[in-house]
Amino acid sequence: VINVGTINNTNNQLNIKTKLSFHQILDINDIHFANAINIYNESFPSNEKQPIPLIKKRITDSTSNLFVGLLNEDVICMALLWDFKELEFVLLDYMAVAKEYKTISSALYYLNISLIR
């Protein structure tokens, strides 16, 4: 869990602290899986996306890791990573933010996260 300041979208003022947490989806029946896939579908053109059954298989077979960012229990971002067990790194395959969080205020918000780390 990362404590972050929120940005008020009406006047770009920094508000009280809230919590952004990251959750790994280990099971495609996880409550947040569908929201992650919705963000994925709205963020990438069809010619750049993997089929959803393939993503489900990669998660089920543990060849990929799916993470979601939760803000007040809402999924606001997702990241799909290739997990190369024999190597000491992972490869970011897809990363996306929900469209309602893609404003200039949100850019400041995420910059704030990186500065807090």
C-alpha positions in Angstrom: 0.0 0.0 0.0 1.3 3.4 -1.0 0.0 6.5 0.7 -0.6 9.2 -1.8 -2.2 12.7 -2.0 -5.2 13.0 -4.3 -5.8 15.7 -6.8 -9.1 17.5 -6.8 -10.2 17.5 -10.5 -12.1 20.8 -10.2 -9.3 23.0 -9.1 -6.2 20.7 -9.0 -5.6 21.2 -5.3 -3.9 18.5 -3.2 -6.4 16.9 -0.8 -6.0 14.6 2.2 -4.1 11.4 1.8 -5.7 8.2 0.4 -4.3 4.7 -0.3 -3.4 3.2 -3.6 -2.8 -0.5 -3.3 -1.5 -3.1 -5.7 -3.1 -6.5 -6.0 -1.8 -9.5 -8.0 -4.5 -11.4 -9.8 -3.7 -15.1 -9.2 -7.0 -16.5 -10.3 -9.1 -15.4 -13.3 -12.2 -15.7 -11.1 -10.8 -12.9 -8.9 -13.3 -10.1 -8.4 -10.9 -7.6 -10.0 -10.0 -9.6 -13.1 -13.0 -8.4 -15.2 -12.2 -4.8 -14.4 -8.6 -5.2 -15.4 -9.7 -6.8 -18.7 -12.1 -3.9 -19.3 -9.3 -1.4 -18.8 -7.1 -3.5 -21.2 -9.9 -3.7 -23.8 -10.5 0.1 -23.8 -6.9 1.0 -23.8 -5.4 -0.9 -26.8 -6.6 -1.2 -30.4 -7.6 -4.7 -31.4 -4.6 -5.3 -33.6 -2.3 -4.8 -30.5 -4.2 -7.0 -28.1 -3.7 -10.6 -27.2 -7.0 -12.7 -27.2 -8.6 -12.8 -23.7 -8.5 -16.6 -23.6 -4.7 -16.5 -24.1 -4.3 -14.0 -21.3 -6.5 -16.2 -19.0 -4.2 -19.2 -19.9 -1.1 -17.2 -19.2 -2.4 -16.2 -15.8 -3.6 -19.7 -15.0 -0.3 -21.3 -16.1 1.6 -18.7 -14.2 3.6 -17.6 -17.2 2.3 -14.1 -16.8 1.5 -11.9 -13.8 -1.5 -9.5 -13.7 -1.5 -6.7 -11.3 -4.1 -4.1 -10.6 -4.0 -0.8 -8.8 -6.8 -0.2 -6.4 -7.9 3.3 -5.3 -10.8 3.1 -2.8 -11.4 -0.5 -4.0 -11.8 0.7 -7.6 -9.5 -0.8 -10.2 -7.8 2.2 -11.8 -4.9 0.6 -13.6 -3.5 -2.8 -14.7 -0.2 -4.3 -15.7 0.5 -7.6 -17.4 4.0 -8.9 -17.1 5.9 -11.9 -18.5 7.5 -13.8 -15.7 10.7 -15.5 -16.9 11.3 -17.9 -14.1 14.8 -18.7 -15.2 15.9 -15.1 -15.5 16.2 -12.3 -13.0 13.8 -9.9 -14.6 10.2 -9.6 -15.8 9.0 -8.0 -19.1 6.2 -5.5 -19.0 3.7 -6.6 -21.7 0.8 -4.2 -21.2 0.2 -1.4 -18.8 -2.9 0.8 -18.8 -4.9 3.3 -16.7 -8.6 3.6 -16.7 -9.8 6.3 -19.0 -11.4 8.4 -16.2 -7.9 8.7 -14.6 -6.1 9.9 -17.8 -6.4 13.6 -17.1 -3.7 16.1 -16.5 -4.7 16.0 -12.8 -4.1 12.2 -12.9 -0.6 12.8 -14.4 0.2 15.0 -11.4 -1.3 12.4 -9.1 0.9 9.6 -10.4 3.9 11.9 -10.3 3.1 12.4 -6.7 3.2 8.7 -6.2 6.7 8.4 -7.7 8.0 11.2 -5.6 6.7 9.6 -2.4 8.5 6.3 -3.1 
